Structures are given as structure tokens and as C-alpha cells.
Amino acid sequence: MKPFLFSILLCCSLLSHAQVLPLREQARVTDEITADRINNLLPQLMQRTGIDMWVIISREYNEDPILKTMLPATWLSARRTTMLVFYLNPATKQLEKMAIARYNVGENIKANWDMQRFPDQWDALMNIITTRNPKRSA
């Protein structure tokens, strides 16, 4: 019982001296963790499950809970209709990260919407899907 009590007191003592990062630093750390998940964990999971393409579509202020984990820390919500496409090329094992949007989604996911060629966002999404021709998608 005494070692347990001692460890609790030691933890409380250490926590009382811990410092909280400023908000900008918190956002930077969160964005680094998000980038690591997208660039390293996601391709492994897609390969393990055999999914070539993952599409996430969300409306502003009505986000899919998963989408919120992909957004930059400084974004409070999706913007308009946010479409994210992750395509794992079966031949090269390279992950393409695309946003069918007018703007990049942070630094990790680049905008991939040619508005001159596809004025409708849904047509742009269909073009990406048909061009890549995934065998299994989610």
C-alpha cells in the first residue's frame, strides 16, 4: 500500500510542475501527429485491409467524426462540402492525399480540383475515382 501511495504522490508532484504549451505550440504538435497518422499509419492500414481508396465527404458544421481528426488544429470545422480522397497506388504503394476543394486542407492534403475542367465538385470527385479505378474502396 505504501509504494502505491508514494507513486500517486510522486505523480501529483510532477504534474503540478508540468507546463502547458501555448495554443500555437499545441496546434503545431497536433498537426505533426496528424501528419504522422496520415503519412505513415494510414497507408499501412489501407494496405493491410486491402482498401485502395478511401473517400470522406462532409458538410460544413456537420462533419463526420473521422474528418475532424484529419483537419488542421486551427480549423474548427470543415468548409462547405469537404471531400478528402486517399488513394494507395497498388503498384507503387504510394499514398495520394487529395482534397476536392479550392484550397489545401492544411499542409498534408493538397487541393486537387480543376474548377475550369470540372465546375461541379461532384464531377471532379467522379473523375478522380474513375481515373484511379480502385479495386476496393471505403
Backbone as JSON, one array per atom type, in Angstrom:
{
  "sequence": "MKPFLFSILLCCSLLSHAQVLPLREQARVTDEITADRINNLLPQLMQRTGIDMWVIISREYNEDPILKTMLPATWLSARRTTMLVFYLNPATKQLEKMAIARYNVGENIKANWDMQRFPDQWDALMNIITTRNPKRSA",
  "N": [[0.82, -1.2, 0.0], [1.96, 1.23, 0.79], [3.99, 1.73, -1.26], [2.32, 2.2, -3.46], [0.85, 4.46, -2.67], [2.94, 6.25, -2.42], [3.79, 6.41, -5.12], [1.55, 7.61, -6.28], [1.57, 10.12, -4.98], [4.03, 11.06, -5.92], [3.52, 11.27, -8.69], [1.5, 13.25, -8.67], [2.97, 15.36, -7.66], [4.84, 15.76, -9.73], [3.11, 16.43, -11.83], [2.12, 18.85, -10.97], [4.11, 20.58, -11.55], [4.26, 20.54, -14.25], [4.19, 22.08, -17.47], [1.88, 23.76, -19.53], [1.64, 23.86, -22.99], [1.74, 26.8, -25.09], [-1.08, 27.88, -27.1], [-0.5, 28.02, -29.9], [1.72, 26.35, -30.08], [0.58, 23.98, -29.2], [-1.16, 23.52, -31.33], [0.72, 23.14, -33.38], [1.98, 20.77, -32.54], [-0.21, 19.03, -32.57], [-0.8, 19.07, -35.32], [1.54, 17.9, -36.31], [1.29, 15.3, -35.3], [-1.04, 14.52, -36.61], [-0.13, 14.6, -39.28], [1.73, 12.54, -39.19], [0.05, 10.35, -38.7], [-1.48, 10.35, -41.06], [0.47, 10.12, -43.09], [1.99, 7.86, -42.42], [0.66, 5.86, -40.77], [-1.92, 5.54, -41.99], [-1.42, 4.6, -44.75], [-0.39, 2.04, -44.14], [-2.56, 0.82, -42.82], [-4.46, 0.86, -44.88], [-3.23, -0.79, -46.74], [-3.09, -3.2, -45.29], [-5.8, -3.82, -44.99], [-6.61, -3.99, -47.57], [-7.75, -1.9, -48.96], [-7.95, 0.31, -51.57], [-8.79, 2.9, -52.05], [-10.01, 5.61, -50.12], [-12.69, 7.54, -49.33], [-13.8, 10.51, -47.92], [-16.49, 12.45, -47.11], [-17.89, 15.5, -46.19], [-20.09, 17.89, -44.74], [-20.14, 21.41, -44.06], [-20.11, 22.22, -40.67], [-21.35, 19.85, -40.06], [-19.82, 17.54, -39.64], [-18.28, 14.4, -40.34], [-17.19, 12.36, -37.72], [-14.64, 11.25, -38.06], [-13.48, 12.88, -39.98], [-12.91, 15.2, -38.58], [-10.6, 14.48, -37.25], [-8.74, 14.63, -39.19], [-8.44, 17.21, -39.97], [-6.64, 20.36, -39.91], [-5.3, 21.66, -36.83], [-6.08, 24.27, -36.34], [-8.45, 24.6, -37.63], [-11.88, 24.8, -37.11], [-13.98, 23.46, -38.17], [-15.2, 21.62, -41.04], [-15.11, 23.03, -44.36], [-17.63, 24.35, -46.28], [-18.58, 21.91, -48.59], [-16.56, 19.36, -47.87], [-14.33, 17.26, -49.36], [-12.33, 14.52, -49.07], [-9.85, 12.48, -50.43], [-8.11, 9.51, -50.32], [-5.75, 7.69, -51.87], [-4.23, 4.67, -52.33], [-1.78, 3.62, -54.25], [-1.64, 0.56, -55.8], [0.55, -0.52, -57.16], [2.86, 1.1, -56.71], [2.72, 1.58, -54.02], [2.43, 4.08, -52.98], [0.9, 6.8, -51.31], [-1.67, 8.86, -52.3], [-2.89, 11.99, -51.41], [-5.66, 13.82, -51.45], [-7.66, 16.74, -51.72], [-10.79, 17.52, -52.75], [-11.31, 20.39, -53.31], [-11.2, 23.99, -53.1], [-8.95, 24.79, -51.87], [-6.01, 23.9, -50.01], [-6.05, 21.37, -47.5], [-4.82, 22.09, -44.76], [-1.31, 21.38, -44.42], [-0.92, 18.84, -45.22], [-2.76, 17.69, -47.02], [-3.35, 18.2, -50.27], [-5.05, 20.5, -52.44], [-7.05, 19.35, -55.11], [-8.63, 20.05, -57.44], [-9.67, 20.86, -60.46], [-11.17, 23.5, -61.39], [-11.83, 24.71, -63.76], [-12.05, 22.69, -65.61], [-13.79, 20.91, -64.34], [-16.46, 22.21, -63.21], [-18.35, 21.43, -61.35], [-18.15, 20.1, -58.17], [-18.72, 17.43, -57.5], [-18.47, 16.14, -59.94], [-15.74, 16.39, -60.29], [-14.86, 14.73, -58.24], [-15.84, 12.26, -59.17], [-14.26, 12.0, -61.47], [-11.7, 11.65, -60.37], [-12.08, 9.21, -59.04], [-12.8, 7.46, -61.17], [-10.54, 7.7, -62.8], [-8.46, 6.65, -61.23], [-9.46, 4.17, -60.66], [-10.13, 2.26, -58.38], [-9.8, -0.96, -56.84], [-10.92, -1.81, -54.49], [-12.8, 0.09, -52.3], [-13.55, 2.45, -49.67]],
  "CA": [[0.0, 0.0, 0.0], [2.82, 2.41, 0.86], [4.58, 2.07, -2.56], [1.26, 2.73, -4.32], [0.57, 5.82, -2.21], [4.12, 7.04, -2.77], [3.78, 6.67, -6.56], [0.49, 8.59, -6.52], [2.06, 11.43, -4.54], [5.09, 11.47, -6.84], [2.87, 11.7, -9.94], [0.83, 14.53, -8.42], [4.02, 16.36, -7.52], [5.38, 16.03, -11.05], [2.1, 17.1, -12.64], [1.93, 20.22, -10.52], [5.18, 21.39, -12.15], [4.18, 20.43, -15.71], [3.76, 23.3, -18.12], [1.01, 23.6, -20.69], [2.16, 24.59, -24.15], [0.86, 27.84, -25.64], [-2.01, 27.36, -28.1], [0.17, 27.84, -31.19], [2.56, 25.16, -29.97], [-0.35, 22.84, -29.14], [-1.62, 23.3, -32.71], [1.84, 22.59, -34.13], [2.15, 19.37, -32.12], [-1.37, 18.3, -33.09], [-0.62, 18.93, -36.77], [2.61, 16.91, -36.53], [0.72, 13.97, -35.03], [-1.97, 14.25, -37.71], [0.68, 14.3, -40.46], [2.3, 11.2, -39.0], [-1.03, 9.37, -38.89], [-1.88, 10.31, -42.47], [1.58, 9.7, -43.95], [2.59, 6.58, -42.04], [-0.31, 4.86, -40.3], [-2.99, 5.32, -42.96], [-1.05, 3.67, -45.83], [-0.26, 0.69, -43.58], [-3.9, 0.29, -42.58], [-5.11, 0.62, -46.17], [-2.6, -1.97, -47.34], [-3.47, -4.37, -44.5], [-7.21, -4.13, -45.21], [-6.86, -4.16, -49.0], [-8.52, -0.77, -49.48], [-7.16, 1.16, -52.46], [-9.25, 4.29, -51.99], [-10.9, 5.96, -49.01], [-13.3, 8.84, -49.6], [-14.52, 11.1, -46.78], [-17.24, 13.64, -47.56], [-18.52, 16.11, -45.03], [-20.65, 19.23, -44.93], [-19.75, 22.39, -43.05], [-20.82, 22.13, -39.38], [-21.99, 18.54, -39.94], [-18.69, 16.7, -40.0], [-18.06, 13.03, -39.92], [-16.22, 12.44, -36.63], [-13.3, 10.91, -38.55], [-12.95, 14.03, -40.7], [-12.35, 16.15, -37.61], [-9.25, 14.05, -36.88], [-7.88, 14.87, -40.35], [-8.34, 18.65, -40.2], [-5.61, 21.07, -39.14], [-5.72, 22.03, -35.47], [-6.66, 25.61, -36.32], [-9.77, 24.59, -38.26], [-12.92, 24.38, -36.19], [-14.91, 22.57, -38.86], [-14.99, 21.52, -42.49], [-15.55, 24.22, -45.07], [-18.59, 24.0, -47.33], [-18.52, 20.46, -48.71], [-15.16, 18.95, -47.87], [-14.13, 15.9, -49.87], [-10.96, 14.05, -48.98], [-9.65, 11.19, -51.1], [-6.81, 8.89, -50.08], [-5.6, 6.59, -52.82], [-2.99, 3.91, -52.2], [-1.47, 3.0, -55.54], [-1.23, -0.81, -55.52], [1.84, -0.83, -57.79], [3.97, 1.84, -56.09], [2.46, 1.69, -52.57], [2.46, 5.5, -52.63], [-0.4, 7.33, -50.92], [-2.08, 10.18, -52.8], [-3.8, 12.66, -50.48], [-6.28, 14.87, -52.26], [-8.88, 17.42, -51.29], [-11.54, 18.09, -53.86], [-11.66, 21.67, -52.7], [-10.5, 25.13, -53.69], [-7.82, 25.12, -51.01], [-5.39, 22.77, -49.33], [-6.51, 21.09, -46.14], [-3.57, 22.13, -44.02], [-0.12, 21.14, -45.22], [-0.85, 17.42, -45.55], [-3.68, 17.26, -48.08], [-3.35, 19.27, -51.28], [-6.25, 20.68, -53.26], [-6.94, 18.66, -56.4], [-9.88, 20.31, -58.13], [-9.53, 21.73, -61.61], [-12.51, 24.1, -61.5], [-12.1, 25.05, -65.16], [-12.45, 21.45, -66.28], [-14.94, 20.35, -63.62], [-17.07, 23.24, -62.36], [-19.09, 20.78, -60.28], [-17.26, 19.36, -57.27], [-19.03, 16.01, -57.57], [-17.87, 15.64, -61.19], [-14.3, 16.27, -60.03], [-14.68, 13.51, -57.45], [-16.04, 11.11, -60.06], [-13.1, 11.9, -62.33], [-10.6, 11.06, -59.59], [-12.39, 7.8, -58.79], [-12.73, 6.67, -62.41], [-9.17, 7.72, -63.28], [-7.63, 5.75, -60.42], [-10.1, 2.85, -60.76], [-9.77, 1.41, -57.25], [-10.4, -2.31, -56.8], [-11.74, -1.86, -53.28], [-12.79, 1.41, -51.68], [-14.38, 2.61, -48.48]],
  "C": [[0.86, 1.26, 0.0], [3.47, 2.73, -0.49], [3.55, 2.68, -3.51], [0.97, 4.18, -3.97], [1.73, 6.75, -2.58], [4.12, 7.38, -4.26], [2.7, 7.67, -6.93], [0.96, 10.0, -6.14], [3.16, 11.95, -5.46], [4.51, 11.98, -8.17], [2.2, 13.06, -9.77], [1.86, 15.65, -8.3], [4.6, 16.75, -8.87], [4.39, 16.79, -11.92], [1.91, 18.55, -12.23], [2.99, 21.15, -11.1], [5.17, 21.33, -13.67], [3.67, 21.74, -16.29], [2.89, 22.95, -19.32], [1.57, 24.44, -21.81], [1.21, 25.71, -24.54], [0.03, 27.25, -26.78], [-1.35, 27.13, -29.46], [1.05, 26.6, -31.19], [1.7, 23.89, -29.89], [-0.82, 22.5, -30.55], [-0.52, 22.68, -33.55], [2.04, 21.11, -33.81], [1.01, 18.52, -32.66], [-1.23, 18.06, -34.59], [0.49, 17.94, -37.11], [2.09, 15.49, -36.32], [-0.23, 13.58, -36.15], [-1.2, 13.88, -38.98], [1.28, 12.9, -40.35], [1.24, 10.12, -39.21], [-1.38, 9.23, -40.36], [-0.77, 9.72, -43.33], [2.13, 8.32, -43.64], [1.57, 5.51, -41.66], [-1.36, 4.53, -41.35], [-2.58, 4.4, -44.11], [-0.92, 2.22, -45.34], [-1.63, 0.05, -43.37], [-4.63, -0.02, -43.89], [-4.53, -0.62, -46.83], [-3.05, -3.24, -46.61], [-4.91, -4.79, -44.79], [-7.56, -4.29, -46.68], [-7.7, -3.05, -49.61], [-7.59, 0.11, -50.31], [-7.52, 2.63, -52.31], [-10.22, 4.48, -50.83], [-11.39, 7.38, -49.28], [-14.07, 9.28, -48.37], [-15.18, 12.37, -47.3], [-17.98, 14.19, -46.36], [-19.02, 17.5, -45.38], [-20.21, 20.13, -43.78], [-20.69, 22.3, -41.85], [-21.62, 20.84, -39.22], [-20.96, 17.47, -40.32], [-18.85, 15.26, -39.54], [-17.02, 13.1, -38.8], [-14.79, 12.11, -37.07], [-12.68, 12.11, -39.24], [-12.3, 15.01, -39.73], [-10.93, 15.77, -37.21], [-8.25, 14.29, -38.01], [-7.63, 16.37, -40.58], [-7.19, 19.26, -39.41], [-6.17, 21.53, -37.79], [-6.4, 23.39, -35.42], [-8.03, 25.69, -37.01], [-10.78, 24.09, -37.24], [-13.89, 23.39, -36.84], [-14.49, 22.47, -40.33], [-15.48, 22.82, -43.12], [-16.43, 23.81, -46.23], [-18.72, 22.48, -47.4], [-17.05, 20.09, -48.84], [-15.09, 17.5, -48.31], [-12.65, 15.57, -49.78], [-10.88, 12.68, -49.64], [-8.23, 10.74, -50.8], [-6.74, 7.68, -50.99], [-4.23, 5.95, -52.65], [-2.76, 3.16, -53.5], [-0.95, 1.59, -55.28], [0.16, -1.15, -56.08], [3.0, -0.19, -57.03], [3.88, 1.91, -54.57], [2.58, 3.13, -52.07], [1.04, 5.97, -52.33], [-0.6, 8.71, -51.53], [-3.1, 10.74, -51.82], [-4.37, 13.87, -51.19], [-7.5, 15.46, -51.55], [-9.56, 17.94, -52.54], [-12.14, 19.37, -53.3], [-10.85, 22.76, -53.38], [-9.18, 25.4, -52.98], [-7.25, 23.83, -50.43], [-6.04, 22.59, -47.96], [-5.24, 20.97, -45.29], [-2.4, 21.92, -44.96], [-0.07, 19.7, -45.73], [-1.65, 17.02, -46.78], [-3.83, 18.42, -49.06], [-4.65, 19.29, -52.08], [-6.02, 20.03, -54.62], [-8.27, 18.82, -57.13], [-9.61, 21.32, -59.24], [-10.92, 22.31, -61.91], [-12.84, 24.52, -62.92], [-12.64, 23.83, -65.89], [-13.71, 20.84, -65.66], [-15.54, 21.41, -62.7], [-17.84, 22.64, -61.17], [-18.14, 19.9, -59.47], [-17.48, 17.85, -57.35], [-18.47, 15.37, -58.85], [-16.36, 15.47, -61.02], [-14.0, 15.02, -59.22], [-14.83, 12.27, -58.32], [-14.85, 10.91, -60.99], [-11.93, 11.25, -61.59], [-10.85, 9.58, -59.37], [-12.24, 6.98, -60.07], [-11.31, 6.62, -62.97], [-8.3, 6.71, -62.54], [-8.16, 4.32, -60.42], [-9.74, 1.9, -59.61], [-10.47, 0.06, -57.31], [-11.32, -2.45, -55.59], [-11.64, -0.51, -52.6], [-13.71, 1.42, -50.48], [-14.8, 4.06, -48.37]]
}
